[in-house]
Each structure stands twice: as C-alpha cells, then as structure tokens.
Amino acid sequence: MKGMTGHCQCIPMVLKYTVLSGFIVIFCAVTGIPALNNGVARTPPMGWSTFNQFGGGWTASTLKTAADSLIATGLRDCGYEYVNCDGSDGTNDMRYDDFWPGVSTKFVPWAQPIADYLHGKGMKFGVYMTTVKDPAATVRDINTVGIDYLKHDNWGATNCAQDYMNASAAILASKRPVVYSTNSCSDTTISNMWRTGPDIGPKWEWWIQNFDPNYLHLSKAGPGHWPDPDMLEVGCRYVGQKFLSYDESRAHFSMWCMMSAPLIIGFDVTRTHVFNAAPTIEEYARYIGILSNTELISLNQDTIGLAGRRIKGQGALEVWVKNCADGSKSVALFNRTASAADMSINQSELGWGQASSIYVRDLWLHEDLPPFTGTFTKRVATHAAEVYRMSPQPIQTPTEVLRKMDRSTAWL
C-alpha cells in the first residue's frame, strides 16, 4: 500500500449532473463539488484493514477472525462494516497478483468463501490491487464474488489518472455498489475516497504528516467523495517500536472524525499476530473504547457531509469547528504543543454572538456540561484533543447513538 499525494483540481460547474468519459457525475447540493454517483459512501466508509499490522502475513482465516472480533467487540454495530485485505496472503502458493480481481483464475476460488462468510455475518469484503489492466475482467470478478470495496493503488503508474478513470467507469457500468478507493491522480468525480498523503505510522509525527496535507483537500469532502489521510493507527503496536500514547490515540481519532475522514481500523483486533506487541486486555479495551465512541462516530457520519475546518491556531493550539445537520456545531480543541494549555472558543467565533447561552456536550466524557455565555475555556493536555457538540438550543443525543455505545462495551 504505497501512498502518494493527489493534486487534481475540480472544475466548477453549474449543472446538477453531467456525463464525463462515459459515466455519470452528480454535484453535491451542499458543497457544489462534483461527485461520482455510484450510490455508496454517502458518509465516510468505516471498516478494518490487514495492512497496518499484518502486511503480507494474513490469511483467509485472519479475515474471518477479524470479522468475528469486530462483531464480538460491538465495532461492527458501531458502523465498521468493511473487512479489507491489502497485500497478499503469505501462506500459500498464490502469486501477489493472484489476489487481484480480473488478473488470475485463482482469485474467484480464493475470494468467494471469504465473501460468503463476511456477507453471512452482515459485513462487507474489500480487496486491493496495484493496477487494473483489464477493467472488464476486474469488474467481472468483482460481480462474481460480490466484492464491496476496491482499493486501487496504481503505485508507480505513468498514467494513473486515465487508469483510474477507466476502472471507475467500468465499476459504475457494472451497477454493483462498490466503494472505489484510490491513491494519487484522483478527484471527486473518479473515486469515493482518495489518499492525500504518505503511508501512515504509529507515531505522533507520522500521523501528523498525514493530517496536515489532508487539510488542503477538505473543501472537496462530501457525500460520495472523501479525502483519505490513510488508516487509523489507534492501537497499532509493533515489537521494539514506540507507539501512540492514550491521549495521542484519542486525538488521532478525534481529528479523523472532525475531518470526515474514512475510519478504517488498522490495529490487530484479533490479538493474534506474532509480530505485533499484543496489548494487555485492559489496553485492548481502552483502544476499543476509543474506536467505539459512537458520539464521535456520529459526528464523522453526520449526513450533511461537511468536513470541519480550523478557525485558529495553525500548527499549535488548533481550534476546529464542524457544522452538523441538526444545526449544532462540533468543536475540537487540539493541542499540538509539548505542554498542557488552556484553549478557548467564544460565541462570535461560533457564529452565535447574540445567543443568551450556549449548550455544551462533552463527546469524550459523554456528559452535558453547564451552558456558557461569552467564552468557553478548557485545559487540554499535550498532544491531546477534546471534542464538544455546541448549540444555542439544548442538545439531544439520539437514543440510537447511546444504544450502540452501550453495546460496544458489553463484551468486557
């Protein structure tokens, strides 16, 4: 999974739909951004991938065990529905490209039992390939097996933009609802999500190098098209390597939610891989607790599809605001500095300068805080983020959100 930054620009249009290179493009009513109209990824995709902690050391059994783990922990019920394999199964005689749809006759016999197992569990199956040499053959295998998500890397290609357009048109013509994920040379009219930076890693500075470039793409975020800063490193631990602290992990998840980024879990939910520094059950529970914060997930999955924006403090004490469909706003106080600091936002910065008071819900504590007038201030630890939902009206947390949160901790 090699990542490269895409720099394609969208041309402003006034039409609500048009035809581009043989496939339909719609224009998001909220953002005005042209989008691929394949009926999927209306909110940022959520799932799990082998790549971060298994590399090429996974098997069909790994995928099934991961699905079972997502179900047992309640993560599937929180929205993590895709189980994606990235790379190759390291235990049989299949070549690397035998795992790509449309390349080898070995793909369907290998993939079909996995797809059947996942679909039987109420989950979806994603696969990876570097190049799509024959889009028709790729789509044939996707339809035969029932693939739901295609990660098209195209690493090192000389004409990746055309390759992506060809594959996108073929997938759209097939009528199968497939999330189409790409790397560089893509834009909102070609894929549902596209990488905006390098491969991520389990250190503070590594995920920050993905976070900052993604900001440049947030104006293009919306239903059906999501800038992808790469997978989540929450819980990822490797033997002999430093990993994210608890506060850094919470900040990482918080800001992916604020950016409306795809939420693809990267850590070993199975706790089985020998090359990973397996967490204790207490640590594992804390990681699951971060990933199953359904109040933050509901923020990420908000149907209006707008990404949050930084309003002040670039690179240091950053304050972010994200508009939500119910009229409330989510606020993140993100401390990137080496020391704890008081951080604040005032009513005028929220656009509610005339309101008599502002109601506040803490999305990490899952508590309603006292309403404020004027300025809201909180102490934020180093390398940490605190997230709140604010509104001039009393905030109602949907019962379904709270139910999912209760379910996600029932396995402990």
C-alpha positions, 0 to 999 in steps of 0.5 A: 500500500504505497501512498502518494499525494493527489493534486487534481483540481475540480472544475466548477460547474453549474449543472446538477449532473453531467456525463464525463468519459462515459459515466455519470457525475452528480454535484453535491447540493451542499458543497457544489463539488462534483461527485461520482454517483455510484450510490455508496459512501454517502458518509465516510466508509468505516471498516478494518484493514490487514495492512497496518499490522499484518502486511503480507502475513494474513490469511483467509482465516485472519479475515474471518477472525477479524470479522468475528472480533469486530462483531464480538467487540460491538465495532461492527454495530458501531458502523465498521462494516468493511473487512479489507485485505491489502497485500497478499496472503503469505501462506500459500502458493498464490502469486501477489497478483493472484489476489487481484480481481480480473488478473488470475483464475485463482482469485474467484476460488480464493475470494468467494468463501471469504465473501460468503462468510463476511456477507453471512455475518452482515459485513462487507469484503474489500480487496486491493490491487496495484493496477487494473489492466483489464477493467472488464475482467476486474469488474467481472470478478468483482460481480462474481464474488460480490466484492464491496470495496476496491482499493486501487493503488496504481503505485508507480503508474505513468498514467494513473489518472486515465487508469483510474478513470477507466476502472471507475467507469467500468465499476459504475457500468457494472451497477454493483455498489462498490466503494472505489478507493484510490491513491494519487491522480484522483478527484471527486468525480473518479473515486469515493475516497482518495489518499492525500498523503504518505503511508501512515505510522504509529507515531505522533509525527507520522500521523501528523504528516498525514493530517496536515496535507489532508487539510488542503483537500477538505473543501472537496469532502462530501457525500460520495467523495472523501479525502483519505489521510490513510488508516487509523493507527489507534492501537497499532503496536509493533515489537521494539517500536514506540507507539501512540500514547492514550491521549495521542490515540484519542486525538488521532481519532478525534481529528479523523472524525472532525475531518470526515475522514474514512475510519478504517481500523488498522490495529490487530483486533484479533490479538493474534499476530506474532509480530505485533506487541499484543496489548494487555486486555485492559489496553485492548479495551481502552483502544476499543473504547476509543474506536467505539465512541459512537458520539464521535462516530456520529459526528464523522457520519453526520449526513450533511457531509461537511468536513470541519475546518480550523478557525485558529491556531495553525500548527499549535493550539488548533481550534476546529469547528464542524457544522452538523445537520441538526444545526449544532456545531462540533468543536475540537480543541487540539493541542499540538504543543509539548505542554498542557494549555488552556484553549478557548472558543467564544460565541462570535467565533461560533457564529452565535454572538447574540445567543443568551447561552450556549449548550455544551456536550462533552463527546469524550466524557459523554456528559452535558456540561453547564451552558456558557455565555461569552467564552468557553475555556478548557485545559487540554493536555499535550498532544491531546484533543477534546471534542464538544457538540455546541448549540444555542438550543439544548442538545439531544443525543439520539437514543440510537447513538447511546444504544450502540455505545452501550453495546460496544462495551458489553463484551468486557 
